[in-house]
Amino acid sequence: MTMIPAFLAICFFVILTIPFVGVKYKGILVYLAIVVNAGLTGYLAIQALTGLPFETIFPGSAVTGAIALRLDALSAWFILIINFIFITGGFYGFFYMKAYQNQSKNLSLHGIAFLLLYSALISLTVIQNGMVFLIAWEIMALSAFVGVIFEHEKMATVKAGFNYLIQSHVSILFLMLGFMWAAYKTGSYDFQVLSNYTTGEKGAATVILFTTFFVGFAFKAGFVPFHTWLPYAHPAAPAHISGIMSGVMIKIGIFGILRMMLVIKPDFAIIGYIILVVSVISGLYGVMLAIVQHNLKRLLAYHSIENIGIIGMGIGLGSIGLGTGNLVLATLGFAAALLHVWNHALFKSLLFFTAGNVYQATHTLNIEQLGGLIKKMPQTAFLFLIAAIAISGLPPFNGFISEFILYSGLYHWLLDARLLSLVAIVFAILGLVMIGGLAMLCFTKAFGVVFLGNARQAFKHEVHEVSFQQLIPLYLIVFFIVAIGFFPGFFLKLLIEPVSLLAGNSGVAGIFEINTMQTMQQISWAAWGFIVLISVIFIVRKLVSRKRTIAVEPTWGCGYVKPTANMQYTASSFIRSYTKLFKPLLLSYKKEKNIQGIFPADGFFESHPYDKLEKWLIDTPIMEFKSFMSRFIFLQNGRLQFYILYGIIFIISIICIPIVYDMFIHLIGYFKQL
């Protein structure tokens, strides 16, 4: 109980103090506050993971009612992930933001927003009062908005920030509708009261209520078609904010969906199929759009949508398992989802941090302008490669483990599947296979074009590796990426309590042992053995050839006598076959000038990919609305007498409407008497 006042006191003290301390100490103060609060909340979370949940109830007010804070195993899992990403991201951000030390006021506001974002995310995992939950959700949205628009002098950054803010409030609207409906039916905002009510209320009502919450949380998570804010906000934000938004902030949408499943208990089979279909589409659409991106951080942002789809597939399988009584499917589905939440937080934050290193070194994120950075930034290249292998789901790293569990769940579902189930299984397996294959294509392109080959343009400044201090948190993330792949059993044991809570099954540990543990470990160790073998061969080769003279010559230029770096594969040419194959699903705008001949002197060609769903669902309706409203532009004619006339008409209307309404009521009464 004393930890909650301590948590709040630390936050208030730091927020009030930041504006009055020197620039050098602002980041230190914020980071220390997060570390201390991470220790307090982490202690309670570890207890909850070992079977000791925490609960306290505050009296609240006449509006909110009692305010319940409950920290169970599900909350604990997300709290530990949030703490880790904020500790590593805050440490990285401390060095990343040194380039902006001349912006004291901006840094003060940024530090306050960073701490508020952390506090709001932690609060959302334990608050179980609908009204207070919405307040914390709003604080999270506003603080993230401030973090995104740090470089507010750039118009594109401000637009991205407001795009995010508007869609965040659409999310809040759906959540508000859900909590209002729940309060109307139960007379309380307490999740426990709602849970007791919905336990005896089955059928369409609970499915509709859950769907309302699902849409609200889907905006935050980035499920298709509620994803359009994400590819703009992530690239616009500073690298540590991008890593935290992708690593944990969008996961609060996943947490909300899981929490509402526990509270509402709808028809699990129905919502399971819905979530599975939405998730497969999200995963495929996200990775397909990621491949064609030229901005490195936007490419990573679309991969967040892809991985949210993978997490959603696990939730969908778990729900179907609950609805059909298949406890093995439920266990493996929820385990895959929860472990992938952790895995994605690791490798996606690492990818955004390494992208931040590239941006600081080159001042650009345009993949077409990069190349050969492995020679200048070998450690960043190595870290990016580890994360790229992990996100592609390849052994021996962590992404392989959670995706393998997902495949295991689909296999066990196949054993007792009927016709509808078989269709869903084939759809899910094909989707997951395509997601994995396309992810490998995308990161082969990203790593190859950015880090391999030669530089595509000469920079006016020296490109060099960032400081080792800035790389420390990145190596810590790599440690866990490797550890999960090497010792999956240890981390699956941490999931026993949260998966048992979701699956309603006390035999989770036994299912893990029987179905997944041994096979995953053998595959990971075999992959590590292959890596060791390759390393030994490479070392032997180096020893054998160390006394030989090695001549370095330019790459063969296919007969051209004047080869240049521009003859390398670009990001667009690398995926040309892919874009031709999926042309009906992709949208691209091209600019070209004088590209005839072998060496055009002033040739110019650019392609700009665009999101087709964004064009259909957002751009087209807005344009139609503007077109409709433009028909009334004659009302704004700039003449004072017309504006006075509008006011007179308005006043007359206000007076006449009640009179006309009263006459209408009397007329209806008269006809009824006849």
Secondary structure by P-SEA (a helix, b strand, c coil): caaaaaaaaaaaaaaacccccccccaaaaaaaaaaaaaaaaaaaaaaaaacbbbbbbccccccccbbbbbbcaaaaaaaaaaaaaaaaaaaaaaaaacccccaaaaaaaaaaaaaaaaaaaaaaaccccaaaaaaaaaaaaaaaaaaaacccccaaaaaaaaaaaaaaaaaaaaaaaaaaaaaaacccccaaaaaaaacccccaaaaaaaaaaaaaaaaaacccccccccccccccccaaaaaaaaacccaaaaaaaaaaaaacccaaaaaaaaaaaaaaaaaaaaaaaaaacccaaaaaaaaaaaaaaaaaaaaaaaaaaaaacaaaaaaaaaaaaaaaaaaaaaaaaaaaaaaaaaaaaccccccccccccccccaaaaaaaaaaaaaaacccccaaaaaaaaaaaaaaaaaccccaaaaaaaaaaaaaaaaaaaaaaaaaaaaaaacccccccccccbbbbbcccccaaaaaaaaaaaaaaaacaaaaaaaaaaaaaaaacccaaaaaaaaccaaaaaaaaaaaaaaaaaaaaaaaaaaaaaccbbbbbbcccccccccccccccccccccaaaaaaaacccbbbbbbbcccccccccbbbbbbbbbbaaaaaccaaaaaaaaaaaacccccccccaaaaaaaaaaaaaaaaaaaaaaaaaaaaaaaaaac
